[in-house]
Amino acid sequence: MTVAAPVLKRSESTTAEDTLKQKSREANVVSGGHLVAKALKSEGVDTIFTLCGGHIIDIYDGCIDEGIKIVD
């Protein structure tokens, strides 16, 4: 049995600009990454050392917003 992969229509694609617009519309929504960054900041963390990965981008965003330096 062969299953065809779904085809994305042009209107279904997401660009970085789309993501930024979505985030600005949801300004009152706090991500888990921002909560992690707030907790780190409250514990006195001013720098994190990390290996970059898409699964923790929200933490990076939160750290930037909280003024925590990121060393990759």
C-alpha positions as CSV (number, residue, x, y, z in Angstrom):
1,M,0.0,0.0,0.0
2,T,1.4,3.4,-1.0
3,V,0.4,6.5,0.8
4,A,1.1,9.9,-0.8
5,A,2.7,12.5,1.2
6,P,0.6,15.6,1.9
7,V,1.4,18.5,-0.4
8,L,1.6,21.9,1.3
9,K,-0.1,24.7,-0.5
10,R,1.6,28.0,-0.7
11,S,-0.8,29.5,1.8
12,E,0.0,26.8,4.4
13,S,3.7,27.5,4.5
14,T,5.1,29.5,7.5
15,T,7.9,31.9,7.2
16,A,9.9,33.5,10.0
17,E,8.0,36.7,9.4
18,D,4.7,34.8,9.9
19,T,6.0,33.5,13.2
20,L,7.0,36.9,14.4
21,K,3.6,38.3,13.5
22,Q,1.9,35.5,15.4
23,K,4.0,36.1,18.5
24,S,3.2,39.8,18.4
25,R,-0.5,39.0,18.3
26,E,-0.1,36.6,21.2
27,A,1.9,39.0,23.4
28,N,0.0,38.1,26.5
29,V,0.8,34.4,26.1
30,V,3.8,33.2,28.1
31,S,5.7,30.2,26.7
32,G,7.3,27.5,28.8
33,G,10.7,28.8,27.7
34,H,10.0,32.2,29.1
35,L,9.0,30.6,32.4
36,V,12.3,28.7,32.5
37,A,14.2,31.9,31.8
38,K,12.3,33.7,34.6
39,A,13.2,30.9,37.0
40,L,16.8,31.0,35.9
41,K,16.9,34.8,36.4
42,S,15.3,34.5,39.8
43,E,18.1,32.1,40.8
44,G,20.8,34.6,39.8
45,V,21.8,32.9,36.5
46,D,23.2,35.5,34.1
47,T,24.7,33.2,31.4
48,I,23.8,29.8,30.0
49,F,26.0,27.4,28.1
50,T,24.2,25.3,25.5
51,L,24.2,23.3,22.3
52,C,21.8,24.9,19.9
53,G,18.6,22.9,19.1
54,G,15.2,23.7,17.8
55,H,13.5,22.1,20.8
56,I,14.8,24.8,23.1
57,I,14.4,27.9,21.0
58,D,11.7,29.2,23.3
59,I,14.1,29.1,26.2
60,Y,16.6,31.1,24.2
61,D,13.9,33.7,23.4
62,G,13.0,33.8,27.1
63,C,16.7,34.2,28.1
64,I,17.2,37.1,25.6
65,D,14.1,38.8,27.0
66,E,15.4,38.3,30.6
67,G,18.9,39.6,29.7
68,I,20.6,36.2,30.2
69,K,23.6,35.7,28.0
70,I,23.6,32.6,25.7
71,V,26.9,30.9,24.9
72,D,26.6,28.2,22.2
